[in-house]
């Protein structure tokens, strides 16, 4: 849809923006209470009609009063308008007796499916859509050995629902945390295998038992919460902790 006007061609309308969006787009939390901000424009006047569009769909409008002049206008976007994918947002301004002028558009990504799926039971803070970390049978049964502290261990995270490129995974080992490399498009739908350095395990504490888990945050800030934890023993009685 393109607007033209001989009356407003000199106006500079600024692109709309969404304060709740992060640098990559809109996630589930932002979608629940989404607002679009429109900055003041030259010759802003009483009676101007601002109409907001999401894609090609009309969303909301605001008829300016004296108290609106010189201030940012805020229009709410019902959650029902949002769908996962790329979104284009713009608005038009119509002065009394004039024709509408369209603003530049803002484009962003909407993702309403969090990694691991939507939480069913939030009381425990665990996401049953995520598989627990995969360890070798030896580590699961006997724990971490001195060899593991020297050489590290191999771990795997099974593919999870709504896995996507740019997902960020954080591993929690007891009270210590480490960020894994960002998920690539080639890894989507596959198990993620990685090496955990022995120095990290050692720094987290030896001669004790640790709860080990992970969480995923996607590109728009959706948080999977923690995967079901595993309990791993680090019992190295003959190892001298520096």
C-alpha atoms as a printed R data frame, in Angstrom:
    type eleno elety resid chain resno      x       y      z
1   ATOM     1    CA   UNK     A     1  0.000   0.000  0.000
2   ATOM     2    CA   UNK     A     2  1.563   3.355 -1.003
3   ATOM     3    CA   UNK     A     3  0.324   6.777  0.013
4   ATOM     4    CA   UNK     A     4  1.002  10.144 -1.626
5   ATOM     5    CA   UNK     A     5  0.179  13.667 -0.568
6   ATOM     6    CA   UNK     A     6  0.960  17.131 -1.870
7   ATOM     7    CA   UNK     A     7  0.366  18.451  1.630
8   ATOM     8    CA   UNK     A     8  2.806  16.293  3.601
9   ATOM     9    CA   UNK     A     9  5.610  15.429  1.184
10  ATOM    10    CA   UNK     A    10  8.045  17.579  3.199
11  ATOM    11    CA   UNK     A    11  7.276  15.740  6.437
12  ATOM    12    CA   UNK     A    12  9.856  13.371  7.806
13  ATOM    13    CA   UNK     A    13  8.112  10.463  9.473
14  ATOM    14    CA   UNK     A    14 10.341   8.239 11.539
15  ATOM    15    CA   UNK     A    15 10.101   4.428 11.508
16  ATOM    16    CA   UNK     A    16  8.056   2.973 14.365
17  ATOM    17    CA   UNK     A    17  9.893   1.032 17.037
18  ATOM    18    CA   UNK     A    18  9.030  -1.565 19.675
19  ATOM    19    CA   UNK     A    19 10.711  -1.044 23.060
20  ATOM    20    CA   UNK     A    20 10.007  -4.627 24.158
21  ATOM    21    CA   UNK     A    21 11.851  -6.158 21.203
22  ATOM    22    CA   UNK     A    22 15.481  -7.169 21.562
23  ATOM    23    CA   UNK     A    23 17.980  -6.536 18.766
24  ATOM    24    CA   UNK     A    24 16.731  -9.604 16.847
25  ATOM    25    CA   UNK     A    25 12.978  -9.440 17.370
26  ATOM    26    CA   UNK     A    26 10.008 -10.396 19.526
27  ATOM    27    CA   UNK     A    27  9.643 -13.434 21.759
28  ATOM    28    CA   UNK     A    28  6.810 -14.881 23.810
29  ATOM    29    CA   UNK     A    29  7.106 -12.494 26.766
30  ATOM    30    CA   UNK     A    30  7.198  -9.362 24.612
31  ATOM    31    CA   UNK     A    31  4.254 -10.577 22.512
32  ATOM    32    CA   UNK     A    32  1.976 -10.701 25.545
33  ATOM    33    CA   UNK     A    33  2.127  -6.921 26.064
34  ATOM    34    CA   UNK     A    34  3.392  -5.426 22.830
35  ATOM    35    CA   UNK     A    35  3.372  -1.715 22.072
36  ATOM    36    CA   UNK     A    36  4.596   0.307 19.079
37  ATOM    37    CA   UNK     A    37  6.120   3.734 19.676
38  ATOM    38    CA   UNK     A    38  5.846   6.559 17.142
39  ATOM    39    CA   UNK     A    39  8.060   9.596 17.678
40  ATOM    40    CA   UNK     A    40  6.797  13.182 17.183
41  ATOM    41    CA   UNK     A    41  6.993  14.473 13.612
42  ATOM    42    CA   UNK     A    42  7.151  18.010 12.120
43  ATOM    43    CA   UNK     A    43  3.858  19.973 12.142
44  ATOM    44    CA   UNK     A    44  2.245  17.458 14.464
45  ATOM    45    CA   UNK     A    45 -1.216  18.883 15.155
46  ATOM    46    CA   UNK     A    46 -4.522  18.333 16.920
47  ATOM    47    CA   UNK     A    47 -6.813  16.149 14.827
48  ATOM    48    CA   UNK     A    48 -4.035  14.218 13.085
49  ATOM    49    CA   UNK     A    49 -4.983  10.570 12.672
50  ATOM    50    CA   UNK     A    50 -2.241   7.972 13.148
51  ATOM    51    CA   UNK     A    51 -3.044   4.476 11.856
52  ATOM    52    CA   UNK     A    52 -0.794   1.511 12.637
53  ATOM    53    CA   UNK     A    53 -0.332  -1.456 10.283
54  ATOM    54    CA   UNK     A    54  1.181  -4.891 10.911
55  ATOM    55    CA   UNK     A    55  2.029  -6.258  7.502
56  ATOM    56    CA   UNK     A    56 -0.968  -5.252  5.417
57  ATOM    57    CA   UNK     A    57 -3.383  -5.494  8.354
58  ATOM    58    CA   UNK     A    58 -4.732  -2.477 10.179
59  ATOM    59    CA   UNK     A    59 -3.997  -2.764 13.917
60  ATOM    60    CA   UNK     A    60 -4.955   0.418 15.773
61  ATOM    61    CA   UNK     A    61 -5.333   4.179 15.437
62  ATOM    62    CA   UNK     A    62 -4.933   7.305 17.509
63  ATOM    63    CA   UNK     A    63 -6.596  10.701 16.983
64  ATOM    64    CA   UNK     A    64 -4.240  13.322 18.405
65  ATOM    65    CA   UNK     A    65 -5.386  15.765 21.063
66  ATOM    66    CA   UNK     A    66 -3.600  18.783 22.539
67  ATOM    67    CA   UNK     A    67 -1.893  16.621 25.188
68  ATOM    68    CA   UNK     A    68 -0.321  14.393 22.471
69  ATOM    69    CA   UNK     A    69  1.532  17.147 20.593
70  ATOM    70    CA   UNK     A    70  5.298  16.858 20.906
71  ATOM    71    CA   UNK     A    71  5.178  13.468 22.623
72  ATOM    72    CA   UNK     A    72  5.704   9.886 21.531
73  ATOM    73    CA   UNK     A    73  2.480   8.111 20.593
74  ATOM    74    CA   UNK     A    74  2.036   4.546 21.866
75  ATOM    75    CA   UNK     A    75 -0.294   2.055 20.146
76  ATOM    76    CA   UNK     A    76 -0.920  -1.451 21.451
77  ATOM    77    CA   UNK     A    77 -0.708  -4.551 19.264
78  ATOM    78    CA   UNK     A    78 -3.065  -7.418 20.185
79  ATOM    79    CA   UNK     A    79 -1.217 -10.722 20.543
80  ATOM    80    CA   UNK     A    80 -3.629 -12.260 18.020
81  ATOM    81    CA   UNK     A    81 -1.880 -10.309 15.220
82  ATOM    82    CA   UNK     A    82  1.450 -12.020 15.847
83  ATOM    83    CA   UNK     A    83  2.708 -15.050 13.992
84  ATOM    84    CA   UNK     A    84  6.167 -16.561 13.860
85  ATOM    85    CA   UNK     A    85  8.174 -15.160 10.954
86  ATOM    86    CA   UNK     A    86  9.312 -11.825  9.586
87  ATOM    87    CA   UNK     A    87  7.075  -8.861 10.387
88  ATOM    88    CA   UNK     A    88  6.823  -5.434  8.757
89  ATOM    89    CA   UNK     A    89  5.404  -2.570 10.839
90  ATOM    90    CA   UNK     A    90  4.559   0.923  9.657
91  ATOM    91    CA   UNK     A    91  2.012   3.687 10.239
92  ATOM    92    CA   UNK     A    92  0.331   6.461  8.306
93  ATOM    93    CA   UNK     A    93 -0.499  10.040  9.267
94  ATOM    94    CA   UNK     A    94 -3.600  11.789  7.918
95  ATOM    95    CA   UNK     A    95 -4.174  15.472  8.567
96  ATOM    96    CA   UNK     A    96 -7.648  16.963  8.486
97  ATOM    97    CA   UNK     A    97 -8.627  17.297  4.833
98  ATOM    98    CA   UNK     A    98 -5.415  15.641  3.635
99  ATOM    99    CA   UNK     A    99 -4.406  12.256  2.341
100 ATOM   100    CA   UNK     A   100 -2.388   9.736  4.386
101 ATOM   101    CA   UNK     A   101  1.408   9.669  4.340
102 ATOM   102    CA   UNK     A   102  3.139   6.386  5.074
103 ATOM   103    CA   UNK     A   103  6.139   6.105  7.378
104 ATOM   104    CA   UNK     A   104  9.270   4.056  6.708
105 ATOM   105    CA   UNK     A   105  8.741   0.515  7.946
106 ATOM   106    CA   UNK     A   106 10.491  -1.459 10.661
107 ATOM   107    CA   UNK     A   107 11.204  -5.137 10.043
108 ATOM   108    CA   UNK     A   108 11.859  -7.705 12.710
109 ATOM   109    CA   UNK     A   109 11.596 -11.392 13.497
110 ATOM   110    CA   UNK     A   110  8.798 -12.879 15.604
111 ATOM   111    CA   UNK     A   111  9.284 -16.271 17.275
112 ATOM   112    CA   UNK     A   112  6.508 -17.549 19.522
113 ATOM   113    CA   UNK     A   113  7.782 -21.116 19.984
114 ATOM   114    CA   UNK     A   114 10.432 -21.223 22.741
115 ATOM   115    CA   UNK     A   115 13.223 -23.804 22.601
116 ATOM   116    CA   UNK     A   116 12.110 -27.012 24.239
117 ATOM   117    CA   UNK     A   117  8.453 -26.096 23.790
118 ATOM   118    CA   UNK     A   118  6.111 -24.268 26.165
119 ATOM   119    CA   UNK     A   119  6.504 -25.192 29.823
120 ATOM   120    CA   UNK     A   120  3.778 -27.433 31.193
121 ATOM   121    CA   UNK     A   121  4.805 -27.325 34.864
122 ATOM   122    CA   UNK     A   122  6.595 -24.136 35.906
123 ATOM   123    CA   UNK     A   123  6.705 -25.027 39.604
124 ATOM   124    CA   UNK     A   124  9.890 -27.063 39.285
125 ATOM   125    CA   UNK     A   125 11.437 -24.697 36.768
126 ATOM   126    CA   UNK     A   126 12.347 -27.667 34.563
127 ATOM   127    CA   UNK     A   127 11.497 -28.126 30.908
128 ATOM   128    CA   UNK     A   128 10.546 -31.724 30.185
129 ATOM   129    CA   UNK     A   129 10.840 -30.967 26.467
130 ATOM   130    CA   UNK     A   130 14.615 -30.930 26.903
131 ATOM   131    CA   UNK     A   131 16.470 -34.205 27.343
132 ATOM   132    CA   UNK     A   132 18.945 -34.452 30.200
133 ATOM   133    CA   UNK     A   133 22.600 -34.127 29.219
134 ATOM   134    CA   UNK     A   134 24.103 -37.259 27.689
135 ATOM   135    CA   UNK     A   135 27.212 -38.625 29.442
136 ATOM   136    CA   UNK     A   136 29.173 -41.782 28.784
137 ATOM   137    CA   UNK     A   137 27.955 -44.805 30.803
138 ATOM   138    CA   UNK     A   138 31.220 -44.795 32.777
139 ATOM   139    CA   UNK     A   139 30.703 -41.225 33.976
140 ATOM   140    CA   UNK     A   140 27.047 -41.864 34.821
141 ATOM   141    CA   UNK     A   141 27.853 -44.959 36.887
142 ATOM   142    CA   UNK     A   142 31.235 -44.160 38.440
143 ATOM   143    CA   UNK     A   143 31.549 -40.403 38.192
144 ATOM   144    CA   UNK     A   144 34.467 -38.225 37.162
145 ATOM   145    CA   UNK     A   145 37.932 -39.742 37.367
146 ATOM   146    CA   UNK     A   146 41.343 -38.124 37.559
147 ATOM   147    CA   UNK     A   147 41.750 -38.898 33.859
148 ATOM   148    CA   UNK     A   148 38.648 -36.812 33.128
149 ATOM   149    CA   UNK     A   149 40.083 -33.912 35.104
150 ATOM   150    CA   UNK     A   150 43.233 -34.119 32.994
151 ATOM   151    CA   UNK     A   151 41.619 -34.665 29.604
152 ATOM   152    CA   UNK     A   152 38.036 -33.409 29.948
153 ATOM   153    CA   UNK     A   153 34.892 -35.286 28.928
154 ATOM   154    CA   UNK     A   154 32.635 -35.566 25.899
155 ATOM   155    CA   UNK     A   155 28.983 -34.524 26.317
156 ATOM   156    CA   UNK     A   156 25.934 -34.331 24.079
157 ATOM   157    CA   UNK     A   157 22.656 -32.437 24.035
158 ATOM   158    CA   UNK     A   158 19.917 -34.158 22.078
159 ATOM   159    CA   UNK     A   159 17.992 -32.210 19.446
160 ATOM   160    CA   UNK     A   160 15.094 -30.390 21.133
161 ATOM   161    CA   UNK     A   161 11.726 -28.978 19.998
162 ATOM   162    CA   UNK     A   162 11.908 -25.611 18.210
163 ATOM   163    CA   UNK     A   163 15.680 -25.852 17.838
164 ATOM   164    CA   UNK     A   164 16.953 -23.020 15.651
165 ATOM   165    CA   UNK     A   165 20.097 -21.344 14.406
166 ATOM   166    CA   UNK     A   166 21.539 -18.742 16.801
167 ATOM   167    CA   UNK     A   167 20.280 -20.571 19.886
168 ATOM   168    CA   UNK     A   168 22.594 -19.952 22.849
169 ATOM   169    CA   UNK     A   169 23.151 -22.808 25.294
170 ATOM   170    CA   UNK     A   170 24.448 -22.407 28.840
171 ATOM   171    CA   UNK     A   171 25.706 -25.424 30.784
172 ATOM   172    CA   UNK     A   172 25.394 -25.360 34.582
173 ATOM   173    CA   UNK     A   173 27.696 -27.634 36.584
174 ATOM   174    CA   UNK     A   174 26.929 -27.164 40.252
175 ATOM   175    CA   UNK     A   175 27.347 -23.434 40.813
176 ATOM   176    CA   UNK     A   176 29.561 -22.934 37.755
177 ATOM   177    CA   UNK     A   177 28.383 -22.065 34.248
178 ATOM   178    CA   UNK     A   178 29.872 -22.147 30.777
179 ATOM   179    CA   UNK     A   179 28.449 -20.932 27.452
180 ATOM   180    CA   UNK     A   180 28.654 -23.274 24.465
181 ATOM   181    CA   UNK     A   181 29.249 -22.103 20.882
182 ATOM   182    CA   UNK     A   182 26.121 -20.643 19.269
183 ATOM   183    CA   UNK     A   183 24.017 -23.207 17.388
184 ATOM   184    CA   UNK     A   184 24.534 -23.102 13.619
185 ATOM   185    CA   UNK     A   185 22.011 -23.862 10.877
186 ATOM   186    CA   UNK     A   186 23.921 -27.094 10.133
187 ATOM   187    CA   UNK     A   187 23.366 -28.321 13.716
188 ATOM   188    CA   UNK     A   188 19.594 -27.791 13.782
189 ATOM   189    CA   UNK     A   189 17.778 -31.094 14.241
190 ATOM   190    CA   UNK     A   190 20.928 -32.925 15.334
191 ATOM   191    CA   UNK     A   191 22.542 -33.743 18.655
192 ATOM   192    CA   UNK     A   192 25.108 -31.169 19.757
193 ATOM   193    CA   UNK     A   193 28.337 -32.822 20.861
194 ATOM   194    CA   UNK     A   194 31.031 -30.898 22.678
195 ATOM   195    CA   UNK     A   195 34.121 -31.267 24.821
196 ATOM   196    CA   UNK     A   196 34.059 -30.009 28.408
197 ATOM   197    CA   UNK     A   197 37.558 -29.120 29.643
198 ATOM   198    CA   UNK     A   198 38.830 -30.832 32.766
199 ATOM   199    CA   UNK     A   199 39.905 -27.462 34.144
200 ATOM   200    CA   UNK     A   200 36.263 -26.345 34.212
201 ATOM   201    CA   UNK     A   201 35.214 -29.456 36.146
202 ATOM   202    CA   UNK     A   202 38.133 -29.035 38.530
203 ATOM   203    CA   UNK     A   203 37.341 -25.374 39.178
204 ATOM   204    CA   UNK     A   204 33.709 -26.278 39.925
205 ATOM   205    CA   UNK     A   205 34.897 -28.439 42.835
206 ATOM   206    CA   UNK     A   206 36.074 -32.011 43.362
207 ATOM   207    CA   UNK     A   207 35.261 -34.642 45.983
208 ATOM   208    CA   UNK     A   208 31.562 -33.808 45.789
209 ATOM   209    CA   UNK     A   209 28.382 -34.414 43.783
210 ATOM   210    CA   UNK     A   210 27.119 -31.852 41.278
211 ATOM   211    CA   UNK     A   211 23.779 -31.202 39.626
212 ATOM   212    CA   UNK     A   212 24.424 -30.751 35.906
213 ATOM   213    CA   UNK     A   213 21.931 -29.235 33.467
214 ATOM   214    CA   UNK     A   214 21.576 -26.665 30.671
215 ATOM   215    CA   UNK     A   215 19.192 -24.074 29.263
216 ATOM   216    CA   UNK     A   216 18.651 -22.536 25.824
217 ATOM   217    CA   UNK     A   217 17.929 -18.919 24.875
218 ATOM   218    CA   UNK     A   218 16.951 -18.261 21.262
219 ATOM   219    CA   UNK     A   219 17.667 -15.224 19.086
220 ATOM   220    CA   UNK     A   220 14.631 -13.260 20.303
221 ATOM   221    CA   UNK     A   221 15.175 -13.994 23.999
222 ATOM   222    CA   UNK     A   222 12.851 -16.967 24.553
223 ATOM   223    CA   UNK     A   223 14.217 -18.959 27.495
224 ATOM   224    CA   UNK     A   224 13.756 -22.729 27.641
225 ATOM   225    CA   UNK     A   225 14.342 -22.853 31.422
226 ATOM   226    CA   UNK     A   226 16.527 -25.683 32.734
227 ATOM   227    CA   UNK     A   227 16.600 -29.226 31.419
228 ATOM   228    CA   UNK     A   228 16.033 -32.081 33.881
229 ATOM   229    CA   UNK     A   229 19.319 -32.317 35.811
230 ATOM   230    CA   UNK     A   230 21.749 -35.179 36.187
231 ATOM   231    CA   UNK     A   231 23.679 -35.843 39.371
232 ATOM   232    CA   UNK     A   232 27.373 -36.420 38.657
233 ATOM   233    CA   UNK     A   233 29.980 -37.417 41.238
234 ATOM   234    CA   UNK     A   234 33.448 -35.908 41.163
235 ATOM   235    CA   UNK     A   235 35.287 -38.247 43.546
236 ATOM   236    CA   UNK     A   236 39.038 -38.098 43.028
237 ATOM   237    CA   UNK     A   237 40.487 -38.980 46.431
238 ATOM   238    CA   UNK     A   238 44.087 -39.197 45.253
239 ATOM   239    CA   UNK     A   239 43.966 -35.972 43.288
240 ATOM   240    CA   UNK     A   240 45.563 -32.915 44.866
241 ATOM   241    CA   UNK     A   241 43.396 -29.894 44.300
242 ATOM   242    CA   UNK     A   242 45.528 -26.828 43.623
